[in-house]
Amino acid sequence: MLDSPRNSGDVAYKDVKAAYDQLADNFEVSLPSIMQGVDDNRFSHWREVPSNGVFAAYSVGHACRSLIAAHIEVYQGQIAFLDDTGVPRSLYFIESTGGYKVWYQSRKDKPLFELQLEAIDWALRQPHDKRIEPKVWNDGRAELSKFRANFVKIGKPLNPNHELQFEGK
């Protein structure tokens, strides 16, 4: 078994995690700043890839994109599956719009609730993904429909409690 890369671990990532958590806790007001980082290739953190155990270096841009996806694509818990290699997959609304910058450019003045609702409605309109067994797909869509109804009833944006993943954690 290989050791973690040097300069990794909880102590090394304290500042990175603190910044990430602050952006997550204030996502709606931080979104313009987060968007400025989506193409930032500077090193952010190491993470063990669960499917193969390899340590991968992740960029600031990756962290920004992960944070945005977690707060916008809130439907992923209902429409998700494992691919042939055991890697979790889902539907990706932001990528379907042409990527993060294209998505943001036409939506930058919308409140978070509307952004999340738009993503949920998009997911509900998607045709059956052939990579997913029909029963799993149909059950997921039924759960997503219930999720949407509750979301609209509450009328407030969801906080996904997303955390930056370090190493194998």
N, C-alpha and C positions, 0 to 999 in steps of 0.2 A: 504494500500500500504506500502510495506517495504522500509526502507531507504537503500541507498547504503552501502556496507561494509565500515567499518572504514578504514582510510588510503587510500582512493580512491579519484578519481577526478583529474581534470586537474593539480593541483599543485603537487599532489603526483606522477603523471606520467610524469612530465616534463622531467626528465632525461631518462626515458624509451623511451619516444617518440622521444627525440633528438637522441638517439643512433639508434633507428629503422629507423628514417628518413635519417640519415647519411648512414647507410647500404643500404637503398633503393636507395638513390641518386648515390651511387657508387657500384651498385650491381655487375657488372661484375668483378671488382677487389676485391670486398668483399666476393664473393661466397665461396672461401676456408675457410674463417673465419666463415661465416654463417653456413657452413656445420659442423663445429666443434661443433655447438650448437644444432643440431637437436635432440639430445637425452638428453638435459639438462633439468632436472625436477625442477629446482629452480623456485620459483614464479616470474612471470613477471607482470601480471595485472589482474584486474577483468573485466568482461564484462557481460552485461545482455544478456541472450539468447533470441532473438526476438520471438521465437515460444512459449515460456512459461514464460518469465519474471524472470526466476531464474538467480541469479548472479553466474557465474562460474569463478573459478580461473584458469588462463591460465599460462602455463610455458614458460620459455625462449625457450625451444624446439618447442613449438607450434608457438611462434612468428617467429622463424627461418623457420619452415616449411611453414607457411603462406606467408612469404616474398618470399621464393623460388617458391612456387606454383604460386603466383601472377605474377612473372617475367617470368616463363617458360610456364605455361598453359594459355597463352594469348588468347586462343580460347574460353574460358569459357563464354564470353559474347554472343557468337553466338550459342553455344550448351548448353543451360541451361533450367531447368524446375523446377517446384515446386512438391515435393512429396505429398503423401496423407495427411501429417500433415502441409503442407505449408512451409516446409523447402526447400530452394534452393538447387538443386543438379546439377551436371554436369558430365562430363567424367574426369577421373583422370589418366593422362598419367604417372606421376611419380610413383604412386602406382602400376600401371600395369607392371612396369619394375622390381618390387621386393622391392620397397621402396626407400627412399631418398639416402641412402648410396650406394646401388647397382646402382641406376641411375647415381649418381655422379662419382662413381669409373670408369666407362667405358666412361665417357664424360668430365672429368675434364679439358682436354686440348682444348675443342671446344669453339669457341667464342659464345657469347650470341645469336647472330642472328641465328646461326646454331641450337642451342638448342631450340629456339623458333620455328623455321621452322620444326624441327623434331616433336615437340609436335603437331603443327597444322596438319601436314601430317598424324600423327597417328590418330588424331581425325577424319579426313576425311575418313580414312579407316575403322572406326568402323561400325559394323552392326547396324541396327536400334535397339535402346534401347526400349524394349517393355513398359517401364514405361512412355514413351513419345508418345503422339498421333502422328500418321503418318504424318499429315500435319505439325505439329509443328516441328517434326524431319526433314522433307524434306525442310521446309523453313529455318531452322537453318543451315542445310548443304549447302544450296544455298548461304546463307549469309557468311558462313565460306569460301566457295570457292572464293567469291569476296574478302573477307578479305585477303585470302592467296595471291591472284593475286596482290593486292595493296601492301601487305607486301613485296613480292619479288621485285616488281617494285621499291619501295623505297630503299630496300637493306640495311636497318639499323635496329638494334634491337628496339623493342618497349619498352617504359617506361610506365608501367601501372598506374603510379601515385597512387600506393597502399598505404593506411595509416593503421596503427595499430588502431583497433577499441577498444575504452574504453567504459565501461559501456553500456548504451543503444544508444550510438552515432553511 
